[in-house]
Amino acid sequence: MEAFESFVSSINALVWGPPMLVMILGVGLFLSIGLKLMPVLKLRAGFRLMWKGRTGAESEGEIPPFQALMTALSATVGTGNIAGVATAVFLGGPGALFWMWLTALVGMATKYSEAVLAVRFREVDERGAYVGGPMYYIRNGLGKKWAWLGVLFAIFAAVAAFGIGNTVQANSVADVLNTNFNLPHWITGLILMTLVGLVLVGGIKRIGQVASALVPFMAIAYVLVGLVVLAINANQLPSAIAMVFTHAFSPVAAEGGFAGAAVWAAIRFGVARGIFSNEAGLGSAPIAHAAAQTKNPINQGMVAMLGTFIDTIIVCSITGLVIISSGAWTSGETGAALTSLAFETGLPGFGNYVVAISLAIFAFTTIIGWSFYGERCIEFLFGVKAIVPYRVVWVLAIPVGATINLGLIWLIADTLNAMMALPNLVALLLLSPVVFKLTREHFEKERSLGVNH
């Protein structure tokens, strides 16, 4: 087992090395410049489109645009926002939060482009369902000679889903409920398995309904409690924000239980955990956006880019600033336990329960969101007949994930994330002229019609 773990560690160091981080940030930056910073400048218009998209348009697709965003957010707002941010700060220091922000700002252009291509190149399967995502835009956009790249993406994503979207989530919930409520890991596993199974029976329509009910509620509740803690720590907030910026570019010394970190650690863990949290560039979210009831790829892209903004700029920032302003980051704790301690410091006797319940709901929605991603990848590889067996294996993996060691799971999930990103980033670069052309034509048409975003 130790040999296997060191083997995975060496692959992880390779795939998350400087070339990968440069590629993720580089592709995001390239798309941002090509789009003339449109995703950041049109943020308000994106929120307006999201609000309008709560009911399905009379258009082809499975679920309303708002539900597509909530399904994508259900898969991204998960342990990455609670445990992932804490791990980044523990390993990289407060400066890691700055690099998470940067990843998110360029990641908005990445997420926008993914969704535009997903809607533009989606297909209708034999059941009449709308299917899309990187594997389809690679095959339909780049042509047959690139089809192997789409197959690679589908394989990596179908397997990675069991890490990032299933076992990691189940394990985090089991850990946090055991710590706070003394609930045995196996009981958490069985409860999660039952709840997820009930949702999956209804397919994407049920997933969309559950996600659009739970995601806004849980995200708003978590952010509000976080703001209360930040108000309590108000006198520490200016120095916390200053530390985020200074330690993004200068090493942070060992202090208390914090081992010290070089600037490279802040960049590496900030970017890696930022991607783990908002999934921009991974190619997962466009699978959900391809199911949206829309004829307009640009509008769905503008709704999609909000996912990165909400996930990282809002939710992750709250977690990171609570951890830094409370001083808990030097305690020696890491992961969800660190976030728990930070909230508990601000709200004694209450804060740790907020984190426990938030994490449980976040992780539950992530498991249902990612089941859909894995399912679509398996369908691409083996056809519709493979969906039900995949669902069965998915549900059975939950109690297994809840009861085994987390360290190796995090490592495998992290490694497979990078493997998924590679084919998707190549496709985004090669198909970027399509994104730029569609965007330019859309806004030129709006200007000629006098539509003002």
C-alpha positions as CSV (number, residue, x, y, z in Angstrom):
1,M,0.0,0.0,0.0
2,E,2.9,2.4,0.9
3,A,4.5,1.7,-2.5
4,F,1.2,2.5,-4.3
5,E,0.8,5.7,-2.3
6,S,4.4,6.8,-3.2
7,F,3.7,5.9,-6.8
8,V,0.5,8.1,-6.9
9,S,2.4,10.9,-5.1
10,S,5.1,10.9,-7.7
11,I,2.5,11.1,-10.5
12,N,0.6,13.8,-8.6
13,A,3.8,15.9,-8.3
14,L,4.3,15.5,-12.0
15,V,0.8,16.3,-13.2
16,W,0.4,19.2,-10.7
17,G,3.9,20.5,-11.4
18,P,4.7,23.9,-12.8
19,P,3.7,23.0,-16.5
20,M,0.2,22.1,-15.4
21,L,-0.4,25.2,-13.3
22,V,1.0,27.4,-16.1
23,M,-1.3,25.6,-18.5
24,I,-4.4,26.1,-16.4
25,L,-3.7,29.7,-15.7
26,G,-2.3,30.3,-19.2
27,V,-5.4,28.9,-21.0
28,G,-7.6,31.0,-18.7
29,L,-5.5,34.1,-19.3
30,F,-5.5,33.5,-23.1
31,L,-9.3,33.1,-23.2
32,S,-9.8,36.1,-21.0
33,I,-7.7,38.3,-23.3
34,G,-9.3,36.8,-26.4
35,L,-12.7,37.6,-24.9
36,K,-11.5,41.1,-24.0
37,L,-12.2,40.4,-20.3
38,M,-15.9,40.0,-21.1
39,P,-16.6,37.5,-18.3
40,V,-15.5,39.9,-15.6
41,L,-17.0,43.0,-17.3
42,K,-20.4,41.3,-18.0
43,L,-20.8,39.8,-14.5
44,R,-24.0,41.8,-13.8
45,A,-25.5,40.6,-17.1
46,G,-24.7,37.0,-16.2
47,F,-26.6,37.4,-12.9
48,R,-29.5,38.9,-14.8
49,L,-29.6,35.9,-17.3
50,M,-29.4,33.5,-14.4
51,W,-32.4,35.1,-12.7
52,K,-34.3,35.0,-16.0
53,G,-33.4,31.4,-16.6
54,R,-35.2,30.0,-13.5
55,T,-38.0,28.7,-15.8
56,G,-37.2,26.7,-18.9
57,A,-37.4,28.5,-22.2
58,E,-39.5,27.0,-24.9
59,S,-36.4,25.5,-26.2
60,E,-34.5,22.2,-26.7
61,G,-32.8,20.8,-23.6
62,E,-33.5,18.9,-20.4
63,I,-33.6,21.5,-17.6
64,P,-33.9,25.3,-17.2
65,P,-30.6,27.3,-17.5
66,F,-30.8,28.1,-13.8
67,Q,-31.1,24.4,-12.9
68,A,-28.1,23.7,-15.2
69,L,-26.0,26.2,-13.2
70,M,-27.3,24.8,-9.9
71,T,-26.4,21.3,-11.0
72,A,-22.9,22.4,-11.9
73,L,-22.7,24.4,-8.6
74,S,-23.9,21.4,-6.7
75,A,-20.9,19.5,-8.0
76,T,-18.4,22.3,-7.3
77,V,-19.6,23.7,-4.0
78,G,-18.4,20.8,-1.9
79,T,-15.6,19.8,0.4
80,G,-13.2,22.0,-1.7
81,N,-14.9,25.1,-0.2
82,I,-14.5,23.9,3.4
83,A,-11.7,21.3,3.6
84,G,-9.9,22.3,0.4
85,V,-9.5,26.0,1.3
86,A,-8.3,25.0,4.8
87,T,-5.7,22.5,3.3
88,A,-4.5,25.2,0.9
89,V,-4.0,27.7,3.7
90,F,-2.4,25.1,6.0
91,L,0.1,24.0,3.3
92,G,0.7,27.3,1.5
93,G,-0.1,29.9,4.1
94,P,-2.5,32.9,3.7
95,G,-1.0,33.8,0.3
96,A,-2.7,30.6,-1.1
97,L,-6.0,32.5,-1.0
98,F,-4.7,35.2,-3.4
99,W,-3.8,32.5,-5.9
100,M,-7.2,30.9,-5.6
101,W,-8.7,34.3,-6.5
102,L,-6.5,34.7,-9.5
103,T,-7.4,31.2,-10.6
104,A,-11.1,32.1,-10.3
105,L,-10.8,35.4,-12.3
106,V,-9.2,33.7,-15.3
107,G,-11.3,30.6,-14.6
108,M,-14.4,32.5,-15.4
109,A,-13.3,32.8,-19.0
110,T,-12.5,29.1,-19.0
111,K,-15.9,28.1,-17.6
112,Y,-17.7,30.5,-20.0
113,S,-15.8,28.9,-23.0
114,E,-16.5,25.4,-21.8
115,A,-20.3,26.0,-21.6
116,V,-20.4,27.8,-25.0
117,L,-18.8,24.8,-26.7
118,A,-20.9,22.3,-24.7
119,V,-24.2,23.9,-26.0
120,R,-22.8,24.5,-29.5
121,F,-21.6,20.9,-30.1
122,R,-24.1,18.9,-28.0
123,E,-26.1,15.9,-29.4
124,V,-29.4,14.2,-28.8
125,D,-28.9,10.5,-27.7
126,E,-31.2,7.6,-28.5
127,R,-33.5,8.4,-25.5
128,G,-34.0,11.9,-26.8
129,A,-31.8,13.4,-24.1
130,Y,-29.4,16.3,-24.7
131,V,-25.8,15.2,-24.1
132,G,-22.6,17.3,-24.3
133,G,-19.3,18.2,-22.7
134,P,-15.7,18.0,-23.6
135,M,-15.9,14.5,-25.2
136,Y,-18.6,15.8,-27.5
137,Y,-17.0,19.2,-28.4
138,I,-13.7,17.4,-29.0
139,R,-15.4,14.9,-31.4
140,N,-17.8,17.3,-33.1
141,G,-15.7,20.4,-33.0
142,L,-12.2,19.0,-33.8
143,G,-13.3,16.1,-36.0
144,K,-12.7,12.4,-36.1
145,K,-8.9,12.5,-35.9
146,W,-9.2,14.0,-32.4
147,A,-11.9,11.6,-31.2
148,W,-9.3,9.7,-29.2
149,L,-8.8,12.8,-27.0
150,G,-12.5,12.8,-26.2
151,V,-12.3,9.1,-25.3
152,L,-9.4,9.8,-22.9
153,F,-11.3,12.6,-21.2
154,A,-14.4,10.4,-20.8
155,I,-12.2,7.6,-19.2
156,F,-10.4,10.0,-16.8
157,A,-13.6,11.7,-15.8
158,A,-15.7,8.5,-15.3
159,V,-13.0,7.2,-13.0
160,A,-12.1,10.6,-11.4
161,A,-15.8,11.0,-10.5
162,F,-15.4,8.3,-7.9
163,G,-12.6,10.3,-6.2
164,I,-13.5,14.0,-6.4
165,G,-17.3,13.4,-6.6
166,N,-18.0,10.4,-4.5
167,T,-15.5,8.8,-2.0
168,V,-13.7,12.1,-1.0
169,Q,-17.1,13.7,-0.3
170,A,-18.5,10.7,1.6
171,N,-15.3,10.5,3.7
172,S,-15.4,14.2,4.6
173,V,-19.0,14.0,5.7
174,A,-18.4,10.8,7.8
175,D,-15.4,12.4,9.4
176,V,-17.1,15.7,10.3
177,L,-20.3,14.0,11.6
178,N,-18.2,11.6,13.6
179,T,-16.2,14.4,15.2
180,N,-19.3,16.6,16.0
181,F,-22.1,14.1,16.6
182,N,-20.3,10.8,17.3
183,L,-22.0,9.2,14.4
184,P,-20.2,6.1,13.2
185,H,-18.7,6.3,9.7
186,W,-20.6,3.3,8.4
187,I,-24.0,4.8,9.4
188,T,-23.2,8.0,7.6
189,G,-22.2,5.9,4.6
190,L,-25.5,4.0,4.6
191,I,-27.6,7.2,5.0
192,L,-25.8,9.0,2.2
193,M,-26.1,5.9,0.0
194,T,-29.9,5.8,0.5
195,L,-30.5,9.5,-0.1
196,V,-28.3,9.6,-3.2
197,G,-30.0,6.5,-4.6
198,L,-33.4,8.1,-4.2
199,V,-32.3,11.1,-6.2
200,L,-30.5,9.3,-9.0
201,V,-33.6,7.2,-9.8
202,G,-35.1,10.4,-11.3
203,G,-32.2,11.2,-13.6
204,I,-31.1,14.8,-14.6
205,K,-34.5,16.3,-14.1
206,R,-34.6,15.1,-10.4
207,I,-31.0,16.1,-9.9
208,G,-31.8,19.6,-11.3
209,Q,-34.8,20.0,-9.0
210,V,-32.9,18.9,-5.9
211,A,-29.8,21.0,-6.8
212,S,-31.9,24.2,-7.4
213,A,-33.6,23.8,-4.1
214,L,-30.6,22.9,-1.9
215,V,-27.7,24.8,-3.5
216,P,-28.9,28.4,-3.1
217,F,-30.2,27.8,0.4
218,M,-27.0,26.1,1.7
219,A,-24.6,28.6,0.0
220,I,-26.4,31.6,1.3
221,A,-26.7,30.2,4.8
222,Y,-23.0,29.3,4.9
223,V,-22.0,32.8,3.6
224,L,-24.2,34.6,6.1
225,V,-22.8,32.7,9.1
226,G,-19.3,33.3,7.7
227,L,-20.0,37.1,7.5
228,V,-21.2,37.0,11.1
229,V,-17.9,35.4,12.2
230,L,-16.0,38.0,10.1
231,A,-17.9,40.8,11.8
232,I,-16.9,39.3,15.2
233,N,-13.3,39.2,13.9
234,A,-13.6,42.7,12.3
235,N,-10.5,44.1,14.1
236,Q,-8.4,41.3,12.7
237,L,-9.8,41.5,9.1
238,P,-7.5,44.3,7.7
239,S,-4.3,42.4,8.8
240,A,-5.8,39.1,7.5
241,I,-6.4,40.7,4.0
242,A,-2.9,42.2,4.1
243,M,-1.4,38.8,4.9
244,V,-3.2,37.3,1.9
245,F,-1.5,39.8,-0.5
246,T,2.0,39.9,1.2
247,H,2.3,36.1,1.5
248,A,1.2,35.6,-2.1
249,F,4.7,36.9,-3.0
250,S,6.9,36.4,0.1
251,P,7.6,33.3,2.1
252,V,5.7,32.9,5.4
253,A,7.7,31.8,8.5
254,A,6.8,28.9,10.8
255,E,4.4,30.0,13.5
256,G,2.6,28.0,16.1
257,G,1.5,24.7,14.4
258,F,2.2,26.2,11.0
259,A,5.3,24.7,9.4
260,G,6.2,27.7,7.2
261,A,5.8,27.9,3.4
262,A,7.6,29.1,0.4
263,V,5.9,31.3,-2.3
264,W,5.8,28.2,-4.6
265,A,3.7,26.4,-2.0
266,A,1.2,29.3,-1.9
267,I,1.0,29.2,-5.7
268,R,0.8,25.4,-6.0
269,F,-1.8,24.8,-3.3
270,G,-3.8,27.9,-4.1
271,V,-4.1,27.0,-7.8
272,A,-4.6,23.3,-7.2
273,R,-7.2,23.7,-4.5
274,G,-8.8,26.6,-6.5
275,I,-9.3,24.2,-9.4
276,F,-10.4,21.4,-7.1
277,S,-13.1,23.8,-5.7
278,N,-14.4,25.6,-8.9
279,E,-13.4,23.0,-11.5
280,A,-12.7,25.6,-14.2
281,G,-10.7,23.9,-16.9
282,L,-11.5,20.4,-15.7
283,G,-14.3,20.0,-18.2
284,S,-16.9,18.8,-15.7
285,A,-19.4,21.7,-15.5
286,P,-20.0,21.9,-19.3
287,I,-21.6,18.4,-19.1
288,A,-24.4,19.9,-16.9
289,H,-24.7,23.1,-19.0
290,A,-25.1,21.0,-22.2
291,A,-28.5,19.8,-20.8
292,A,-29.8,23.4,-20.4
293,Q,-33.0,24.5,-22.2
294,T,-31.4,27.1,-24.5
295,K,-30.7,27.8,-28.1
296,N,-28.1,30.4,-27.3
297,P,-24.6,29.1,-26.3
298,I,-23.5,32.6,-25.3
299,N,-26.3,33.1,-22.8
300,Q,-25.6,29.7,-21.2
301,G,-21.8,30.5,-21.1
302,M,-22.6,33.8,-19.2
303,V,-24.7,31.8,-16.7
304,A,-22.0,29.2,-16.4
305,M,-19.2,31.6,-15.6
306,L,-21.1,32.7,-12.5
307,G,-20.3,29.2,-11.1
308,T,-16.6,30.0,-10.7
309,F,-17.4,33.5,-9.2
310,I,-19.9,32.2,-6.7
311,D,-17.8,29.1,-5.7
312,T,-14.4,30.8,-5.3
313,I,-14.7,34.6,-5.1
314,I,-17.6,34.3,-2.6
315,V,-17.8,31.0,-0.8
316,C,-14.0,30.1,-0.7
317,S,-13.1,33.7,0.3
318,I,-15.5,33.5,3.3
319,T,-13.8,30.2,4.5
320,G,-10.3,31.5,3.9
321,L,-10.8,34.9,5.6
322,V,-12.5,33.2,8.6
323,I,-9.6,30.9,9.0
324,I,-6.9,33.6,8.7
325,S,-8.7,36.3,10.8
326,S,-9.5,33.9,13.6
327,G,-5.8,32.9,13.9
328,A,-6.7,29.3,13.6
329,W,-4.4,28.8,10.6
330,T,-1.4,28.5,13.0
331,S,-3.1,25.9,15.2
332,G,-1.6,22.9,13.4
333,E,-5.1,21.7,12.3
334,T,-5.9,21.1,8.7
335,G,-8.8,20.2,6.4
336,A,-12.4,20.5,7.7
337,A,-11.1,20.4,11.3
338,L,-9.3,23.7,10.7
339,T,-12.4,25.3,9.3
340,S,-14.5,24.0,12.2
341,L,-12.0,25.4,14.7
342,A,-12.0,28.8,12.9
343,F,-15.8,29.1,13.0
344,E,-15.9,27.7,16.6
345,T,-13.5,30.4,17.7
346,G,-15.9,33.1,16.4
347,L,-19.1,31.4,17.5
348,P,-18.3,29.2,20.5
349,G,-20.7,26.2,20.9
350,F,-22.3,26.8,17.5
351,G,-19.6,27.4,14.8
352,N,-18.4,23.8,14.5
353,Y,-22.0,22.6,14.0
354,V,-22.5,25.1,11.2
355,V,-19.4,23.7,9.4
356,A,-20.5,20.1,10.0
357,I,-24.0,20.6,8.6
358,S,-22.8,22.8,5.7
359,L,-20.2,20.2,4.8
360,A,-22.7,17.4,4.9
361,I,-25.2,19.2,2.6
362,F,-22.4,20.5,0.3
363,A,-21.0,17.0,-0.1
364,F,-24.4,15.3,-0.6
365,T,-25.1,17.7,-3.6
366,T,-21.6,17.1,-5.0
367,I,-22.2,13.4,-5.0
368,I,-25.4,13.8,-7.0
369,G,-23.9,16.3,-9.4
370,W,-20.9,14.2,-10.1
371,S,-22.9,11.1,-10.6
372,F,-24.4,12.8,-13.6
373,Y,-21.0,13.7,-15.0
374,G,-19.7,10.2,-14.6
375,E,-22.9,8.8,-16.1
376,R,-22.6,11.0,-19.2
377,C,-19.0,9.9,-19.7
378,I,-19.9,6.2,-19.4
379,E,-22.7,6.8,-21.9
380,F,-20.3,8.4,-24.3
381,L,-18.0,5.4,-24.0
382,F,-20.4,2.4,-23.9
383,G,-23.9,3.8,-24.8
384,V,-27.1,4.2,-22.9
385,K,-27.1,0.6,-21.6
386,A,-24.2,1.3,-19.3
387,I,-26.0,4.0,-17.3
388,V,-27.9,1.8,-14.8
389,P,-24.9,-0.4,-13.9
390,Y,-22.8,2.8,-13.4
391,R,-25.5,4.2,-11.1
392,V,-25.5,1.0,-9.0
393,V,-21.6,1.0,-8.6
394,W,-21.8,4.7,-7.8
395,V,-24.2,4.2,-5.0
396,L,-22.3,1.2,-3.6
397,A,-19.0,3.2,-3.6
398,I,-20.4,5.8,-1.1
399,P,-20.3,3.6,2.1
400,V,-16.8,2.3,1.0
401,G,-15.6,5.9,0.7
402,A,-17.1,6.8,4.1
403,T,-15.1,4.2,5.9
404,I,-11.6,4.2,4.4
405,N,-8.5,6.4,4.9
406,L,-8.9,9.9,3.4
407,G,-5.2,10.7,2.6
408,L,-4.8,8.4,-0.3
409,I,-8.3,9.3,-1.7
410,W,-7.4,13.0,-1.8
411,L,-4.2,12.2,-3.6
412,I,-5.9,10.0,-6.2
413,A,-8.7,12.5,-6.7
414,D,-6.2,15.3,-7.1
415,T,-4.1,13.4,-9.6
416,L,-7.1,12.3,-11.7
417,N,-8.4,16.0,-11.7
418,A,-5.2,17.0,-13.6
419,M,-5.5,14.0,-16.0
420,M,-9.1,15.2,-16.9
421,A,-8.0,18.7,-17.4
422,L,-5.3,18.0,-20.0
423,P,-7.6,16.8,-22.9
424,N,-10.1,19.6,-22.1
425,L,-7.5,22.4,-22.0
426,V,-6.0,21.2,-25.4
427,A,-9.6,21.3,-26.9
428,L,-10.3,24.8,-25.4
429,L,-7.2,26.2,-27.0
430,L,-7.9,24.6,-30.4
431,L,-11.6,25.6,-30.4
432,S,-11.0,29.1,-29.0
433,P,-11.6,30.7,-32.4
434,V,-15.1,29.2,-32.4
435,V,-15.8,30.7,-28.9
436,F,-14.4,34.2,-29.9
437,K,-16.4,34.2,-33.2
438,L,-19.7,33.2,-31.5
439,T,-19.2,35.8,-28.8
440,R,-18.3,38.6,-31.2
441,E,-21.3,37.8,-33.4
442,H,-23.6,37.7,-30.4
443,F,-22.7,41.0,-29.0
444,E,-22.6,42.7,-32.4
445,K,-26.1,41.5,-33.0
446,E,-27.2,42.8,-29.6
447,R,-25.7,46.2,-30.3
448,S,-27.4,46.4,-33.7
449,L,-30.7,45.5,-32.0
450,G,-30.1,48.0,-29.3
451,V,-30.0,45.4,-26.5
452,N,-28.0,46.7,-23.6
453,H,-26.4,44.4,-21.0
